[in-house]
Amino acid sequence: MKPVIISDHAAARYFERVEAGFDVEEVRKRMLNAIGSQLKAAAATGSTSIPIDGFTYLLEGRTVTTVIDGSRAMTRGNHRQRKRARQVREGETQ
């Protein structure tokens, strides 16, 4: 039997909702205080990603969709994972 895989998103939601470990709104505020101007500038130019301090922030329009380690940002495997995650969100799976 294959093991169950827990995505980063699911782990974060578990930590937030089940363990009540962190406040998502507080995290958003902290991100905006720290790097909001850089994210806003990137979104205004239509960028889909921006590297900041060793991490890459991926954007869809004005929405930051994820943060990844900058050294992994543009690998082919990560592109496939993002495409698969988008398909799942949009209900395009078999």
Short mmCIF file of the C-alpha atoms (twelve columns), coordinates in Angstrom:
data_MODEL
# 
_entry.id   MODEL 
# 
loop_
_atom_site.group_PDB 
_atom_site.id 
_atom_site.type_symbol 
_atom_site.label_atom_id 
_atom_site.label_alt_id 
_atom_site.label_comp_id 
_atom_site.label_asym_id 
_atom_site.label_seq_id 
_atom_site.Cartn_x 
_atom_site.Cartn_y 
_atom_site.Cartn_z 
_atom_site.pdbx_PDB_model_num 
ATOM 1  C CA . MET A 1  0.000   0.000  0.000   1 
ATOM 2  C CA . LYS A 2  1.350   3.430  -0.945  1 
ATOM 3  C CA . PRO A 3  1.810   6.011  1.810   1 
ATOM 4  C CA . VAL A 4  -0.482  9.019  2.085   1 
ATOM 5  C CA . ILE A 5  1.181   12.302 1.149   1 
ATOM 6  C CA . ILE A 6  0.246   15.483 2.987   1 
ATOM 7  C CA . SER A 7  0.787   18.641 0.942   1 
ATOM 8  C CA . ASP A 8  2.340   21.774 2.412   1 
ATOM 9  C CA . HIS A 9  -1.018  23.508 1.972   1 
ATOM 10 C CA . ALA A 10 -2.851  20.795 3.921   1 
ATOM 11 C CA . ALA A 11 -0.246  20.876 6.685   1 
ATOM 12 C CA . ALA A 12 -0.569  24.654 6.971   1 
ATOM 13 C CA . ARG A 13 -4.382  24.455 7.087   1 
ATOM 14 C CA . TYR A 14 -4.187  21.703 9.732   1 
ATOM 15 C CA . PHE A 15 -1.821  23.789 11.817  1 
ATOM 16 C CA . GLU A 16 -4.048  26.847 11.413  1 
ATOM 17 C CA . ARG A 17 -7.455  25.221 11.936  1 
ATOM 18 C CA . VAL A 18 -6.952  22.084 14.014  1 
ATOM 19 C CA . GLU A 19 -4.008  22.993 16.195  1 
ATOM 20 C CA . ALA A 20 -4.900  26.711 16.183  1 
ATOM 21 C CA . GLY A 21 -1.185  27.307 15.818  1 
ATOM 22 C CA . PHE A 22 -1.113  30.577 13.925  1 
ATOM 23 C CA . ASP A 23 -3.258  33.428 12.726  1 
ATOM 24 C CA . VAL A 24 -3.297  33.646 8.916   1 
ATOM 25 C CA . GLU A 25 -4.337  37.310 8.975   1 
ATOM 26 C CA . GLU A 26 -1.345  38.119 11.169  1 
ATOM 27 C CA . VAL A 27 0.951   36.298 8.728   1 
ATOM 28 C CA . ARG A 28 -0.514  38.324 5.843   1 
ATOM 29 C CA . LYS A 29 0.086   41.574 7.750   1 
ATOM 30 C CA . ARG A 30 3.663   40.594 8.524   1 
ATOM 31 C CA . MET A 31 4.337   39.713 4.890   1 
ATOM 32 C CA . LEU A 32 2.864   42.997 3.659   1 
ATOM 33 C CA . ASN A 33 4.840   45.004 6.227   1 
ATOM 34 C CA . ALA A 34 8.071   43.256 5.269   1 
ATOM 35 C CA . ILE A 35 7.808   43.024 1.485   1 
ATOM 36 C CA . GLY A 36 4.492   44.545 0.437   1 
ATOM 37 C CA . SER A 37 6.011   47.322 -1.673  1 
ATOM 38 C CA . GLN A 38 8.095   44.846 -3.664  1 
ATOM 39 C CA . LEU A 39 5.110   42.556 -4.218  1 
ATOM 40 C CA . LYS A 40 2.924   45.485 -5.271  1 
ATOM 41 C CA . ALA A 41 5.526   46.664 -7.797  1 
ATOM 42 C CA . ALA A 42 5.872   43.157 -9.250  1 
ATOM 43 C CA . ALA A 43 2.101   42.739 -9.554  1 
ATOM 44 C CA . ALA A 44 1.750   46.157 -11.195 1 
ATOM 45 C CA . THR A 45 4.117   45.102 -13.978 1 
ATOM 46 C CA . GLY A 46 2.371   41.770 -14.518 1 
ATOM 47 C CA . SER A 47 5.191   39.677 -13.082 1 
ATOM 48 C CA . THR A 48 4.382   36.086 -12.212 1 
ATOM 49 C CA . SER A 49 7.259   35.742 -9.760  1 
ATOM 50 C CA . ILE A 50 9.664   37.874 -7.778  1 
ATOM 51 C CA . PRO A 51 12.777  36.796 -5.880  1 
ATOM 52 C CA . ILE A 52 13.199  38.448 -2.477  1 
ATOM 53 C CA . ASP A 53 15.821  37.539 0.121   1 
ATOM 54 C CA . GLY A 54 16.435  34.008 -1.164  1 
ATOM 55 C CA . PHE A 55 12.778  33.113 -1.689  1 
ATOM 56 C CA . THR A 56 10.611  33.351 -4.773  1 
ATOM 57 C CA . TYR A 57 7.053   34.615 -4.472  1 
ATOM 58 C CA . LEU A 58 4.708   33.382 -7.190  1 
ATOM 59 C CA . LEU A 59 1.873   35.639 -8.255  1 
ATOM 60 C CA . GLU A 60 -1.327  35.231 -10.205 1 
ATOM 61 C CA . GLY A 61 -2.435  38.769 -10.910 1 
ATOM 62 C CA . ARG A 62 -2.291  40.606 -7.584  1 
ATOM 63 C CA . THR A 63 -2.432  37.394 -5.517  1 
ATOM 64 C CA . VAL A 64 0.644   35.768 -4.009  1 
ATOM 65 C CA . THR A 65 -0.089  32.072 -4.496  1 
ATOM 66 C CA . THR A 66 2.973   30.533 -2.863  1 
ATOM 67 C CA . VAL A 67 6.475   31.127 -1.559  1 
ATOM 68 C CA . ILE A 68 9.260   28.753 -2.498  1 
ATOM 69 C CA . ASP A 69 12.937  28.480 -1.748  1 
ATOM 70 C CA . GLY A 70 14.617  30.593 -4.404  1 
ATOM 71 C CA . SER A 71 17.064  27.850 -5.327  1 
ATOM 72 C CA . ARG A 72 14.118  25.658 -6.391  1 
ATOM 73 C CA . ALA A 73 12.044  28.365 -8.052  1 
ATOM 74 C CA . MET A 74 12.433  27.538 -11.709 1 
ATOM 75 C CA . THR A 75 13.113  23.821 -11.765 1 
ATOM 76 C CA . ARG A 76 11.030  21.775 -14.142 1 
ATOM 77 C CA . GLY A 77 9.664   19.591 -11.349 1 
ATOM 78 C CA . ASN A 78 8.282   22.588 -9.493  1 
ATOM 79 C CA . HIS A 79 6.611   23.804 -12.671 1 
ATOM 80 C CA . ARG A 80 4.875   20.441 -12.983 1 
ATOM 81 C CA . GLN A 81 3.789   20.539 -9.340  1 
ATOM 82 C CA . ARG A 82 2.327   24.031 -9.747  1 
ATOM 83 C CA . LYS A 83 0.510   22.985 -12.919 1 
ATOM 84 C CA . ARG A 84 -0.928  19.903 -11.193 1 
ATOM 85 C CA . ALA A 85 -2.012  21.945 -8.161  1 
ATOM 86 C CA . ARG A 86 -3.738  24.456 -10.454 1 
ATOM 87 C CA . GLN A 87 -5.548  21.616 -12.253 1 
ATOM 88 C CA . VAL A 88 -6.740  20.189 -8.944  1 
ATOM 89 C CA . ARG A 89 -7.991  23.608 -7.784  1 
ATOM 90 C CA . GLU A 90 -9.842  24.104 -11.075 1 
ATOM 91 C CA . GLY A 91 -11.350 20.604 -11.055 1 
ATOM 92 C CA . GLU A 92 -9.494  19.372 -14.145 1 
ATOM 93 C CA . THR A 93 -8.441  16.034 -12.679 1 
ATOM 94 C CA . GLN A 94 -9.609  12.613 -13.774 1 
# 
